Amino acid sequence: MMTDIRSMNLSELTEYLTENGFEKFRAKQVLSWFRQDVSSFDEMTNLPARLRAFLKENAYLAKADIVRTRRSAIDDTVKYLFELYDGEYVEGVLMRYHHGLSVCISTQVGCKMGCTFCATGKSGFSRSLTASEMIAQIRSAETDAGERISNVVLMGMGEPFDNYDNVIRFLRLVSSEDSLNIGMRHITISTCGIVPRMREFADLQLQCGLSVSLHAPDDAARSRTMPINRRYPIDEVIAASKYYVKKTNRRIRHALSCKPHPGQQCDGSGVSEKLDQKAECLCQYPVRRRCQRHRTQNARL
Ligand code: SF4
């Protein structure tokens, strides 16, 4: 099996290379090439031929090549279709805010959660992404934009907490100086509410933003569109949200009712009462605007 070398941190890379008979300092050399976003081991010209040959034979460089780009006619939003090393595709969105560029990336090819309003949910599940493939999406968008991306949202295809270990690895890597050095406070994870993972994530106290997609103000309505609600109902999700706030002192966003049922008016009052002061219920914002944003981030290319 080929080794996903770009998902390694410095100590793992050092161990990998020394175990295979190469000098310790080679790890830093290889990492410096990752920072330059090379696409082949042949480009790592300061490595000896023996090491390049070893890497070509035993490892691969994860990629997320942009194969389709759609630029919005009304703002600076750009939608990408990325191709991964094995021919699978995922989507991403680049958005410009007053504080800089933000990119929404995918964490899985497809999704198991089956939300009825979501094209990804209907398309089934293929596989989870590695940490290096998440980073590759940011690098590709950054290269296309020609400037640094300062904020990242894990809100594209897939449920991040259904790919927990790779997402945690991604967070630790992307925030390190050896990688893109994007601080945890500039990264937001969006979840449909996998309660045990929310609590586990809270215990790590990583200081990431957390956004919870509720989409409906009560269990009956939520279960109709989000099967996960049958396993983790709203009260459990809110209790886990409060636990996250308590452990991290960060705010949580709760997205409500992007697509209300006919005749249903979502004012979020039922949920708002259950949230503590540090949590924010997005249903207090104009529904129309929120829906447009959701569509922008999730529409298929
Ligand atoms: S909304 Fe999110 S969690 Fe639900 S199916 Fe789509 S990608 Fe998966």
Boltz pocket constraint, residues with backbone or C-beta under 6 A from the ligand:
constraints:
  - pocket:
      binder: B
      contacts: [[A, 110], [A, 111], [A, 112], [A, 113], [A, 114], [A, 115], [A, 118], [A, 119], [A, 120], [A, 121], [A, 122], [A, 156], [A, 157], [A, 158], [A, 159], [A, 192]]
      max_distance: 6.0
